[in-house]
Amino acid sequence: MHLKNRIIMVAAVALGVAAVLAGGTGQVRPLEDADKRTGIFGSSDKETIYFWYTDETMTSFINSAAVSFGEREGVRVIPVLTYEGAYLEAINQASLQEGQMPDVYLIGNDSLEKAYLAGLASETKDAGAVCNTDNFPETALTAVSFHGKNIAYPLYFETSALIYNESYMAEWALQQARRKLAEAEDNEAGENSSGAAEGDAGLTEEEAALAQQYLENGIPATVDDILNIADTFDLPEGVDGIMKWDVSDIFYNYWIVGRYLVVGGAAGDDESAIDIDNPETVQCLEVYKALNQFFSMESDTITYDSVLQDFIDGKILFTVATTDAIRRLDEAREDGSFVYEYGVATMPEVSEELESASLSMTGAVAVNGYSEHKELANGFAAYLVYDCAEELYEKTGKLPARNGTDEDNGPAQIFKLEYADSVSLPKLMETGNFWLQMEVLFSKVWNGAEVEPLVSELAEQIAAQVANL
């Protein structure tokens, strides 16, 4: 899910939890009547729990897990697909009624504080002792914690990484090798210095060996490395530019400031750990501002889907993408619409001195604090995130947070590395509109506004919000 859509969803959750805490009673019905779905999940005389979720792409995975867990434990797990809007309010309403109370449910880590304060998420029993650093990266564990308590189980994650056209990178490396050899021989560059039109015709062993060195060392480690490729690559015909990404969505921009802009601390739950107006954040945004001179993109017209399509069409060399790109690119390879090799790399550092860190969201499984079947609910949650993790990507296209999964999927492993070093969406209710404010700031900076006044203004706004709520 792109963050723009997630912002809308979180706003709905915030309204929902406000209604929950105020005792509101709206009528919100699940998309399915669970009573009609019990047949394949066991007989009605068994102990039963209900699992709620909002993403239809999860249905096959959850149904499969519900059946296998039910058979193993001699119980029933009834999955219920429900609305995204006012999700916590819907859970609260169902918890106050007899019958189909959601005992366990799927929710984004950024909504866990809201759920916990409303009594809709309880401290986990960590069934099977699965929530540890042997099984999950620290990022996943802090994402599901609140004030030192584990209040959910991490299931999947979303973050961004650098996607590159490996075929074009090989061509760039060959160009550099031929130029280097030509310079060493003190010859004029001539037609063979580019190699763009010639391709691999007449490739010597020396050229091939040197080109391989350039390719191996050419994956950008910093933003300057990308700019260097832009300066030294004679683009093949049909290529519009070196790099393009969705500069309108904070999820694909946040890596620029992620290492230094702090909201909520490591676990995203500490209102005293807010550091926005600092020199490093300003410096990173100055780099971002300067990039508009090299990669001209209109922030009000560009979209993630259009950028990824440009990458598939071979029009760009680099882009910033989320984990969904893996399946989309692989499917495009299979149907012949993507005729190149591609690779995934962790996000480059902002500079030699300034580090980067991507934003991440963790899909979590929470146990309802009002459930009368907490032990069984904890057991199913642990089973879902640990035992079933290896099936998650195949069935849903989402990457599991658990370590040691999808090890034969090279791109997935790079995304896992990025996730392990990422910054989680914070849980703080006081900063619920922070992302909208950040998108406005990034848009203004991209279009040439002065950085320092904008950063100071944002810091003052967030400080006022935290002080008043």
Phi, psi and omega per residue, in radians:
M1 nan 2.258 3.090
H2 -1.234 2.647 -2.998
L3 -1.160 -0.516 3.093
K4 -1.010 -0.785 3.098
N5 -1.167 -0.645 -3.117
R6 -1.188 -0.614 3.097
I7 -1.037 -0.751 3.115
I8 -1.094 -0.739 -3.135
M9 -1.138 -0.756 -3.120
V10 -1.136 -0.640 3.079
A11 -1.056 -0.717 3.105
A12 -1.143 -0.693 3.100
V13 -1.104 -0.712 -3.140
A14 -1.082 -0.759 3.087
L15 -1.109 -0.686 -3.140
G16 -1.118 -0.772 -3.115
V17 -1.225 -0.530 3.058
A18 -1.087 -0.716 3.099
A19 -1.165 -0.653 3.121
V20 -1.081 -0.855 -3.085
L21 -1.195 -0.452 3.136
A22 -1.575 -0.061 3.129
G23 1.448 0.406 3.139
G24 -1.129 2.699 -3.106
T25 -2.387 1.210 3.024
G26 -1.405 2.737 3.125
Q27 -1.667 1.838 -3.142
V28 -2.145 2.040 -3.057
R29 -1.786 2.521 3.007
P30 -1.065 2.786 3.083
L31 -1.218 -0.413 -3.099
E32 -2.229 2.588 3.003
D33 -1.555 1.912 -3.035
A34 -1.097 -0.470 3.138
D35 -1.060 -0.454 -3.122
K36 -1.478 -0.084 -3.000
R37 -2.005 0.198 -3.008
T38 -1.377 -0.283 -3.004
G39 -0.980 -0.844 -3.061
I40 -1.432 -0.073 -3.055
F41 -1.905 0.267 3.041
G42 1.946 2.955 -3.082
S43 -1.333 2.765 -3.025
S44 -1.293 -0.171 -3.105
D45 -1.567 0.041 3.105
K46 -1.564 2.737 3.037
E47 -1.035 2.340 -2.968
T48 -2.236 2.404 2.965
I49 -2.222 2.703 3.120
Y50 -1.963 2.333 3.141
F51 -1.973 2.087 -3.140
W52 -1.772 2.532 3.077
Y53 -2.726 2.873 -3.055
T54 -2.093 -0.180 -3.048
D55 -1.763 1.987 -3.068
E56 -1.108 -0.460 3.133
T57 -1.157 -0.237 -3.140
M58 -1.524 -0.108 -2.957
T59 -1.032 -0.891 -3.108
S60 -1.048 -0.762 3.139
F61 -1.089 -0.845 -3.085
I62 -1.196 -0.723 3.104
N63 -1.047 -0.769 3.138
S64 -1.079 -0.769 -3.142
A65 -1.150 -0.676 -3.134
A66 -1.098 -0.726 -3.135
V67 -1.183 -0.838 -3.077
S68 -1.174 -0.676 3.099
F69 -1.180 -0.713 3.134
G70 -1.079 -0.718 3.124
E71 -1.181 -0.679 -3.109
R72 -1.209 -0.666 -3.021
E73 -1.773 -0.125 -3.105
G74 1.208 0.656 -3.115
V75 -2.294 -3.130 3.044
R76 -2.083 2.353 2.974
V77 -2.100 2.064 -3.093
I78 -1.847 1.896 3.080
P79 -1.292 2.487 3.128
V80 -2.335 1.994 3.056
L81 -1.457 2.199 -3.049
T82 -2.293 -3.103 -3.097
Y83 -1.269 2.665 2.989
E84 -1.349 -0.811 -3.082
G85 -1.059 2.402 3.112
A86 0.911 0.735 -3.035
Y87 -1.066 -0.865 -3.130
L88 -1.157 -0.596 3.078
E89 -1.110 -0.703 3.103
A90 -1.097 -0.727 3.109
I91 -1.110 -0.729 3.126
N92 -1.105 -0.777 -3.136
Q93 -1.052 -0.782 -3.134
A94 -1.167 -0.523 -3.135
S95 -1.245 -0.398 -3.139
L96 -1.542 -0.130 -3.103
Q97 -1.869 2.791 3.072
E98 -1.422 2.591 3.061
G99 1.922 -1.925 -2.908
Q100 -1.554 0.978 3.079
M101 -1.142 2.296 3.042
P102 -1.222 1.918 -3.106
D103 -1.399 -0.513 -3.090
V104 -2.623 2.558 -3.034
Y105 -2.711 2.854 -3.130
L106 -1.751 2.342 -3.083
I107 -2.694 2.665 3.073
G108 -1.239 2.551 -3.077
N109 -1.068 -0.483 -3.098
D110 -1.240 -0.215 3.119
S111 -1.781 0.098 -3.040
L112 -1.231 -0.600 3.091
E113 -1.087 -0.778 3.114
K114 -1.018 -0.786 -3.118
A115 -1.141 -0.741 -3.087
Y116 -1.166 -0.778 -3.121
L117 -1.167 -0.435 3.085
A118 -1.517 0.019 -3.128
G119 1.378 0.181 -3.074
L120 -1.660 -0.028 3.024
A121 -2.361 2.328 -3.087
S122 -2.024 2.772 3.075
E123 -1.070 2.278 -3.043
T124 -1.316 2.759 3.037
K125 -1.614 -0.043 -3.100
D126 0.830 1.041 -3.141
A127 -0.975 2.267 -3.122
G128 1.361 0.061 3.140
A129 0.881 0.882 -3.071
V130 -1.581 -0.423 -3.037
C131 -1.476 1.424 3.099
N132 -2.561 2.986 -3.053
T133 -1.279 -0.175 3.003
D134 -1.245 -0.571 -3.049
N135 -1.789 -0.420 -3.074
F136 -2.441 2.584 3.022
P137 -1.175 2.752 -3.129
E138 -1.014 -0.575 3.118
T139 -0.984 -0.773 -3.126
A140 -1.154 -0.702 -3.083
L141 -1.225 -0.705 3.099
T142 -1.239 -0.514 3.131
A143 -1.094 -0.538 -3.092
V144 -1.835 0.285 3.104
S145 -1.871 2.738 3.089
F146 -2.543 2.006 -3.110
H147 0.893 0.774 3.067
G148 1.467 -0.043 3.142
K149 -1.835 2.439 3.056
N150 -1.467 2.019 -3.046
I151 -2.047 0.201 3.064
A152 -2.918 3.039 3.095
Y153 -1.992 2.288 -3.126
P154 -1.345 2.205 -3.120
L155 -1.835 -0.998 -3.108
Y156 -2.432 3.002 -3.130
F157 -2.429 2.833 2.990
E158 -2.355 2.328 3.060
T159 -2.717 -3.136 -3.115
S160 -2.053 2.660 3.110
A161 -2.570 3.015 -3.132
L162 -1.559 2.171 3.073
I163 -1.840 2.370 -3.129
Y164 -2.358 2.633 3.083
N165 -1.426 1.848 -3.056
E166 -1.193 -0.520 3.104
S167 -1.133 -0.762 3.102
Y168 -1.178 -0.647 3.115
M169 -1.095 -0.654 3.094
A170 -1.137 -0.652 3.114
E171 -1.193 -0.723 3.067
W172 -1.050 -0.766 -3.126
A173 -1.077 -0.686 3.117
L174 -1.149 -0.705 3.083
Q175 -1.034 -0.770 -3.123
Q176 -1.151 -0.671 3.131
A177 -1.102 -0.803 -3.121
R178 -1.161 -0.646 3.087
R179 -1.134 -0.753 -3.123
K180 -1.091 -0.764 -3.134
L181 -1.181 -0.640 3.122
A182 -1.157 -0.712 3.111
E183 -1.134 -0.699 3.139
A184 -1.087 -0.553 3.130
E185 -1.543 0.038 3.117
D186 0.982 0.742 3.112
N187 -1.869 2.820 2.989
E188 -1.200 2.557 -3.097
A189 -1.047 -0.840 3.091
G190 1.053 -2.865 -3.070
E191 -1.192 -0.566 -3.044
N192 -1.421 -0.094 -3.120
S193 -1.244 -0.436 -3.113
S194 -1.502 -0.965 -3.082
G195 1.369 -0.041 -3.078
A196 -1.147 -0.705 -3.129
A197 -1.551 -0.537 -3.034
E198 -1.336 -0.496 -3.122
G199 1.163 -2.357 -3.094
D200 -1.683 0.187 -3.115
A201 -1.067 2.248 3.093
G202 1.209 0.437 -3.104
L203 -1.192 2.140 3.131
T204 -1.538 2.872 3.111
E205 -1.088 -0.661 3.134
E206 -1.137 -0.741 3.101
E207 -1.111 -0.754 -3.109
A208 -1.108 -0.748 -3.124
A209 -1.152 -0.749 -3.134
L210 -1.219 -0.665 3.103
A211 -1.087 -0.668 3.119
Q212 -1.119 -0.648 3.094
Q213 -1.126 -0.773 3.107
Y214 -1.079 -0.707 -3.126
L215 -1.138 -0.784 -3.117
E216 -1.126 -0.591 -3.105
N217 -1.716 0.032 -2.987
G218 -1.575 -0.208 3.127
I219 -1.101 2.151 -2.989
P220 -1.038 2.224 3.043
A221 -1.679 -0.387 3.122
T222 -2.403 2.914 3.057
V223 -1.060 -0.639 3.115
D224 -1.055 -0.563 3.104
D225 -1.139 -0.650 3.081
I226 -1.139 -0.743 3.136
L227 -1.144 -0.595 3.098
N228 -1.140 -0.720 3.085
I229 -1.095 -0.706 3.114
A230 -1.051 -0.627 -3.111
D231 -1.363 -0.400 -2.969
T232 -1.994 0.014 -3.068
F233 -1.792 2.080 2.969
D234 -1.415 1.776 -2.959
L235 -1.098 2.383 3.042
P236 -1.101 2.793 3.120
E237 -1.065 2.367 3.124
G238 1.640 -0.138 3.119
V239 -1.592 2.170 -3.066
D240 -1.462 -0.511 -3.084
G241 -3.061 3.048 -3.086
I242 -1.359 -0.791 -2.994
M243 -2.551 2.510 3.043
K244 -2.640 2.466 3.043
W245 -2.633 2.963 -3.082
D246 -1.369 1.587 -3.111
V247 -1.321 -0.044 3.124
S248 -1.573 -0.191 -3.057
D249 -1.991 2.156 -3.069
I250 -1.052 -0.473 -3.117
F251 -1.065 -0.558 -3.110
Y252 -1.683 -0.039 3.103
N253 -1.876 -0.436 -2.905
Y254 -1.084 -0.439 -3.131
W255 -0.990 -0.447 -3.129
I256 -1.093 -0.694 -3.066
V257 -1.972 -0.031 -2.962
G258 -1.018 -0.521 -3.096
R259 -1.323 -0.385 -2.970
Y260 -2.106 -0.401 -3.140
L261 -1.539 1.955 -2.981
V262 -1.905 2.208 3.066
V263 -2.349 1.768 3.079
G264 1.619 0.017 -3.137
G265 1.297 -2.979 -3.046
A266 -1.028 -0.677 -3.113
A267 -1.614 -0.055 3.110
G268 1.180 0.446 -3.060
D269 -2.270 0.168 -3.043
D270 -1.949 1.826 -3.084
E271 -1.200 -0.263 3.092
S272 -1.473 -0.228 -3.107
A273 -1.746 1.248 3.100
I274 -2.227 2.081 -3.123
D275 -2.419 1.707 -3.080
I276 -1.850 -0.831 -3.063
D277 -1.588 1.480 3.103
N278 -2.348 2.781 -3.047
P279 -1.024 -0.655 -3.092
E280 -1.169 -0.721 3.101
T281 -1.072 -0.745 3.118
V282 -1.096 -0.774 3.134
Q283 -1.080 -0.735 3.140
C284 -1.103 -0.714 3.136
L285 -1.216 -0.501 3.051
E286 -1.151 -0.671 3.061
V287 -1.103 -0.789 3.119
Y288 -1.023 -0.784 3.129
K289 -1.033 -0.728 -3.109
A290 -1.180 -0.450 -3.105
L291 -1.125 -0.420 3.120
N292 -1.094 -0.402 3.097
Q293 -1.265 -0.455 -3.092
F294 -1.716 -0.645 -3.066
F295 -2.158 1.499 -3.065
S296 -1.280 2.001 3.134
M297 -2.448 2.449 3.128
E298 -1.568 1.988 -3.056
S299 -1.159 -0.366 -3.113
D300 -1.605 -0.036 -3.139
T301 -2.149 -0.379 -3.067
I302 -1.336 2.575 3.069
T303 -2.348 2.778 3.125
Y304 -1.077 -0.777 -3.109
D305 -1.110 -0.687 3.139
S306 -1.179 -0.648 3.115
V307 -1.156 -0.782 -3.136
L308 -1.135 -0.602 3.080
Q309 -1.162 -0.689 3.064
D310 -1.045 -0.666 3.110
F311 -1.151 -0.780 3.112
I312 -1.055 -0.653 -3.128
D313 -1.355 -0.024 3.104
G314 1.347 0.427 -3.086
K315 -1.589 -0.246 -3.135
I316 -2.423 2.761 -3.119
L317 -1.616 -0.727 -3.089
F318 -2.183 2.609 2.929
T319 -2.650 2.894 3.048
V320 -1.846 2.169 -3.037
A321 -2.413 2.816 3.067
T322 -1.686 3.110 -2.975
T323 -1.087 -0.416 3.137
D324 -1.083 -0.363 -3.120
A325 -1.093 -0.517 -3.099
I326 -1.032 -0.942 -3.106
R327 -1.159 -0.695 -3.106
R328 -1.123 -0.725 3.129
L329 -1.215 -0.704 3.127
D330 -1.126 -0.699 3.097
E331 -1.163 -0.649 3.106
A332 -1.170 -0.596 3.054
R333 -1.115 -0.752 -3.091
E334 -1.157 -0.679 -3.103
D335 -1.558 0.017 3.045
G336 1.513 0.027 -3.133
S337 -1.432 -0.249 3.069
F338 -2.127 1.927 -2.948
V339 -1.841 0.335 -3.066
Y340 -2.077 2.929 2.910
E341 -1.553 2.641 3.095
Y342 -2.384 2.831 3.105
G343 -2.430 2.855 3.096
V344 -2.160 2.380 3.103
A345 -2.299 2.682 3.016
T346 -1.117 2.714 -3.080
M347 -1.076 2.413 3.124
P348 -1.165 2.707 3.025
E349 -1.197 2.701 -3.125
V350 -1.123 -0.664 3.076
S351 -2.795 -3.070 3.082
E352 -1.101 -0.493 -3.085
E353 -1.752 -0.439 -3.031
L354 -1.931 2.206 -3.125
E355 -1.524 2.904 3.080
S356 -2.090 2.849 3.045
A357 -2.768 2.151 -3.119
S358 -1.311 2.786 3.022
L359 -1.503 2.582 3.104
S360 -2.455 2.692 3.022
M361 -2.183 2.420 3.129
T362 -2.003 2.145 3.031
G363 -1.343 2.099 -2.997
A364 -2.053 2.663 3.082
V365 -1.886 2.013 -3.079
A366 -1.919 2.569 3.091
V367 -1.749 2.205 -3.110
N368 -1.087 2.227 3.129
G369 -1.113 -0.340 -3.134
Y370 -1.658 -0.033 -3.110
S371 -1.139 2.488 3.048
E372 -1.631 0.071 -3.111
H373 -2.243 0.831 -3.025
K374 -1.085 -0.668 -3.114
E375 -1.105 -0.794 3.126
L376 -1.184 -0.696 3.134
A377 -1.099 -0.737 3.080
N378 -1.101 -0.691 3.132
G379 -1.095 -0.746 3.129
F380 -1.208 -0.676 3.115
A381 -1.049 -0.807 3.122
A382 -1.119 -0.705 3.112
Y383 -1.073 -0.727 -3.103
L384 -1.118 -0.821 -3.023
V385 -1.446 -0.360 -3.110
Y386 -1.872 -1.112 -3.046
D387 -1.139 -0.598 -3.054
C388 -1.697 0.018 -3.006
A389 -1.052 -0.618 -3.081
E390 -1.156 -0.371 -3.136
E391 -1.597 -0.144 -2.965
L392 -1.114 -0.862 -3.073
Y393 -1.125 -0.766 -3.116
E394 -1.050 -0.675 -3.056
K395 -1.527 -0.439 -2.986
T396 -2.216 -0.373 -3.019
G397 1.439 0.013 3.102
K398 -1.659 2.527 -3.108
L399 -1.602 2.256 -3.125
P400 -1.217 2.542 3.091
A401 -1.273 -0.368 -3.068
R402 -1.156 2.447 3.055
N403 -1.174 2.755 2.998
G404 1.319 0.319 3.129
T405 -1.935 2.727 3.087
D406 0.891 0.733 -3.047
E407 -1.226 -0.299 3.099
D408 -1.586 0.081 -3.139
N409 -1.884 1.694 -3.062
G410 -1.018 -0.879 3.106
P411 -1.003 -0.684 3.137
A412 -1.087 -0.660 -3.133
Q413 -1.142 -0.607 3.096
I414 -1.182 -0.741 3.079
F415 -1.066 -0.634 3.101
K416 -1.128 -0.670 3.074
L417 -1.096 -0.746 3.132
E418 -1.127 -0.724 3.122
Y419 -1.069 -0.741 -3.106
A420 -1.098 -0.404 -3.123
D421 -1.922 0.293 -3.019
S422 -1.611 3.054 3.069
V423 -1.920 2.138 -3.098
S424 -1.316 2.594 2.955
L425 -0.960 2.240 -3.116
P426 -1.248 2.775 -3.112
K427 -1.684 -0.205 -2.987
L428 -0.993 2.140 3.098
M429 -1.182 -0.506 -3.102
E430 -1.176 -0.326 -3.091
T431 -1.966 0.543 -3.064
G432 -1.056 -0.532 -3.141
N433 -1.690 0.179 -3.089
F434 -1.008 -0.680 -3.045
W435 -1.243 -0.618 3.038
L436 -1.117 -0.716 3.113
Q437 -1.146 -0.668 3.130
M438 -1.163 -0.697 3.112
E439 -1.094 -0.685 3.093
V440 -1.115 -0.784 3.139
L441 -1.047 -0.856 -3.123
F442 -1.073 -0.689 3.135
S443 -1.098 -0.765 3.140
K444 -1.147 -0.731 3.128
V445 -1.120 -0.769 3.138
W446 -1.020 -0.601 -3.098
N447 -1.620 0.245 2.935
G448 1.818 0.068 -3.121
A449 -1.221 2.738 3.085
E450 -1.169 2.387 -3.014
V451 -1.344 -0.911 -2.979
E452 -0.999 -0.815 3.124
P453 -1.065 -0.650 3.141
L454 -1.167 -0.719 3.135
V455 -1.157 -0.752 3.126
S456 -1.103 -0.728 3.129
E457 -1.104 -0.752 3.121
L458 -1.113 -0.745 3.139
A459 -1.063 -0.716 3.134
E460 -1.171 -0.705 3.138
Q461 -1.101 -0.803 -3.122
I462 -1.167 -0.701 3.112
A463 -1.071 -0.710 3.124
A464 -1.145 -0.693 3.129
Q465 -1.109 -0.781 -3.116
V466 -1.164 -0.640 -3.116
A467 -1.243 -0.517 -3.018
N468 -1.678 -0.202 -3.087
L469 -1.842 nan nan
